[in-house]
Amino acid sequence: SYRLSWSKLVEETQTSFNVAAYRFSTEDYLTLNDAASLSEDVKYRDISRNPEHTGNDVYNHFQRMKNQIQLNISQPLSSGKDAYGSLYLTGSWQDYWNNTSSTSQYSVGYNNSFWLGSYSVSLQRSYDEYGEKDDSVYLNLTIPLENLLGHKRHPAGFSSINTSMSSDFKKNTSFNTSANGNTDDYRFSYSVNTSTTHSDSGDINQLGGYGTYNSSYGPLSLSA
């Protein structure tokens, strides 16, 4: 496999450009995400719609990346000594070994911070191998609790709250909220999260959490 990259920072405007191109020379190469997705596809293949499809069929039809181009541009916004967040633009294009078509994704976003925390908003568009487009919007807000409640005040040990919303403009919307914290010695960290998804097929509500303890024998983790 090969990788070619180029980066440029325009000092006058602080505009950052990053371009990377990849060539995966092995047809059966899988990234870690590809391997996880393929495992899920094989395990949960839609037998009702494709009763004759076996795990080998799913494996053989899985899209394995052949070439990829990535572009990232970021632009801080400021006036004198005042900062007003930053804009960014990302894009990627890729084709595949077992398919003559290609897919692409594009995103434009803005992020900033204020006295209470930080926020970001982004719009994304993707095209699948059939040329069909899919649009989505993402909103995210992070609030350190000491900003909200006062210096060094961490209710139940939680230090921050993160909430996000996403929508595909097709009546599918999800809301996620998580609270994160740790002990004073940072040996134990934990998080509680909730999510709600609205779609035509109904609503799905989930509640979960995890904890990690850094013991003398190594990290120990528990999730639910």
JOGIRA-V400338 format. One record per pair of residues at least 6 apart in sequence whose C-alpha atoms are under 7 Angstrom apart, sorted by the first residue. I is the first residue (numbers start at 1). J is the second residue. If there is no record, write none. Layout:
i=I j=J
i=I j=J
//
This chain:
i=1 j=23
i=1 j=24
i=1 j=25
i=2 j=22
i=2 j=23
i=2 j=24
i=3 j=21
i=3 j=22
i=3 j=23
i=4 j=20
i=4 j=21
i=4 j=22
i=5 j=19
i=5 j=20
i=5 j=21
i=6 j=18
i=6 j=19
i=6 j=20
i=7 j=17
i=7 j=18
i=7 j=19
i=8 j=16
i=8 j=17
i=8 j=18
i=9 j=15
i=9 j=16
i=9 j=17
i=10 j=16
i=14 j=75
i=14 j=76
i=15 j=74
i=15 j=75
i=16 j=73
i=16 j=74
i=16 j=75
i=17 j=72
i=17 j=73
i=17 j=74
i=18 j=71
i=18 j=72
i=18 j=73
i=19 j=70
i=19 j=71
i=19 j=72
i=20 j=69
i=20 j=70
i=20 j=71
i=21 j=68
i=21 j=69
i=21 j=70
i=22 j=67
i=22 j=68
i=22 j=69
i=23 j=66
i=23 j=67
i=23 j=68
i=24 j=65
i=24 j=66
i=24 j=67
i=27 j=64
i=27 j=97
i=28 j=64
i=29 j=64
i=30 j=64
i=38 j=59
i=41 j=58
i=42 j=55
i=42 j=58
i=47 j=53
i=63 j=96
i=63 j=98
i=64 j=96
i=64 j=97
i=64 j=98
i=65 j=94
i=65 j=95
i=65 j=96
i=65 j=97
i=66 j=95
i=66 j=96
i=66 j=97
i=67 j=94
i=67 j=95
i=67 j=96
i=68 j=93
i=68 j=94
i=68 j=95
i=69 j=92
i=69 j=93
i=69 j=94
i=70 j=91
i=70 j=92
i=70 j=93
i=71 j=90
i=71 j=91
i=71 j=92
i=72 j=89
i=72 j=90
i=72 j=91
i=73 j=88
i=73 j=89
i=73 j=90
i=74 j=86
i=74 j=87
i=74 j=88
i=74 j=89
i=75 j=86
i=75 j=87
i=75 j=88
i=76 j=85
i=76 j=86
i=76 j=87
i=77 j=83
i=77 j=84
i=77 j=85
i=77 j=86
i=78 j=84
i=84 j=112
i=85 j=111
i=85 j=112
i=85 j=113
i=86 j=110
i=86 j=111
i=86 j=112
i=87 j=109
i=87 j=110
i=87 j=111
i=88 j=108
i=88 j=109
i=88 j=110
i=89 j=107
i=89 j=108
i=89 j=109
i=90 j=106
i=90 j=107
i=90 j=108
i=91 j=105
i=91 j=106
i=91 j=107
i=92 j=104
i=92 j=105
i=92 j=106
i=93 j=103
i=93 j=104
i=93 j=105
i=94 j=102
i=94 j=103
i=94 j=104
i=95 j=101
i=95 j=102
i=95 j=103
i=96 j=102
i=101 j=129
i=102 j=129
i=103 j=127
i=103 j=128
i=103 j=129
i=104 j=126
i=104 j=127
i=104 j=128
i=105 j=125
i=105 j=126
i=105 j=127
i=106 j=124
i=106 j=125
i=106 j=126
i=107 j=122
i=107 j=123
i=107 j=124
i=107 j=125
i=108 j=122
i=108 j=123
i=108 j=124
i=109 j=121
i=109 j=122
i=109 j=123
i=110 j=120
i=110 j=121
i=110 j=122
i=111 j=119
i=111 j=120
i=111 j=121
i=112 j=118
i=112 j=119
i=112 j=120
i=113 j=119
i=116 j=143
i=116 j=147
i=116 j=148
i=117 j=142
i=117 j=143
i=117 j=144
i=118 j=141
i=118 j=142
i=118 j=143
i=119 j=140
i=119 j=141
i=119 j=142
i=120 j=139
i=120 j=140
i=120 j=141
i=121 j=138
i=121 j=139
i=121 j=140
i=122 j=137
i=122 j=138
i=122 j=139
i=123 j=136
i=123 j=137
i=123 j=138
i=124 j=135
i=124 j=136
i=124 j=137
i=125 j=133
i=125 j=134
i=125 j=135
i=125 j=136
i=126 j=133
i=126 j=134
i=126 j=135
i=127 j=133
i=127 j=134
i=135 j=168
i=135 j=169
i=136 j=167
i=136 j=168
i=136 j=169
i=137 j=166
i=137 j=167
i=137 j=168
i=138 j=165
i=138 j=166
i=138 j=167
i=139 j=164
i=139 j=165
i=139 j=166
i=140 j=163
i=140 j=164
i=140 j=165
i=141 j=162
i=141 j=163
i=141 j=164
i=142 j=161
i=142 j=162
i=142 j=163
i=143 j=160
i=143 j=161
i=143 j=162
i=144 j=159
i=144 j=160
i=144 j=161
i=145 j=153
i=145 j=154
i=145 j=159
i=145 j=160
i=146 j=152
i=146 j=153
i=146 j=154
i=157 j=181
i=157 j=182
i=157 j=183
i=158 j=179
i=158 j=180
i=158 j=181
i=158 j=182
i=159 j=180
i=159 j=181
i=160 j=179
i=160 j=180
i=160 j=181
i=161 j=178
i=161 j=179
i=161 j=180
i=162 j=177
i=162 j=178
i=162 j=179
i=163 j=176
i=163 j=177
i=163 j=178
i=164 j=175
i=164 j=176
i=164 j=177
i=165 j=174
i=165 j=175
i=165 j=176
i=166 j=173
i=166 j=174
i=166 j=175
i=167 j=173
i=167 j=174
i=171 j=199
i=171 j=200
i=172 j=198
i=172 j=199
i=173 j=197
i=173 j=198
i=173 j=199
i=174 j=196
i=174 j=197
i=174 j=198
i=175 j=195
i=175 j=196
i=175 j=197
i=176 j=194
i=176 j=195
i=176 j=196
i=177 j=193
i=177 j=194
i=177 j=195
i=178 j=191
i=178 j=192
i=178 j=193
i=178 j=194
i=179 j=191
i=179 j=192
i=179 j=193
i=180 j=190
i=180 j=191
i=180 j=192
i=181 j=189
i=181 j=190
i=181 j=191
i=182 j=188
i=182 j=189
i=182 j=190
i=183 j=189
i=187 j=213
i=187 j=214
i=188 j=212
i=188 j=213
i=188 j=214
i=189 j=211
i=189 j=212
i=189 j=213
i=190 j=210
i=190 j=211
i=190 j=212
i=191 j=209
i=191 j=210
i=191 j=211
i=192 j=208
i=192 j=209
i=192 j=210
i=193 j=207
i=193 j=208
i=193 j=209
i=194 j=206
i=194 j=207
i=194 j=208
i=195 j=205
i=195 j=206
i=195 j=207
i=196 j=204
i=196 j=205
i=196 j=206
i=197 j=203
i=197 j=204
i=197 j=205
i=198 j=204
i=208 j=224
i=209 j=223
i=209 j=224
i=210 j=222
i=210 j=223
i=210 j=224
i=211 j=221
i=211 j=222
i=211 j=223
i=212 j=219
i=212 j=220
i=212 j=221
i=212 j=222
i=213 j=219
i=213 j=220
i=213 j=221
i=214 j=220
//
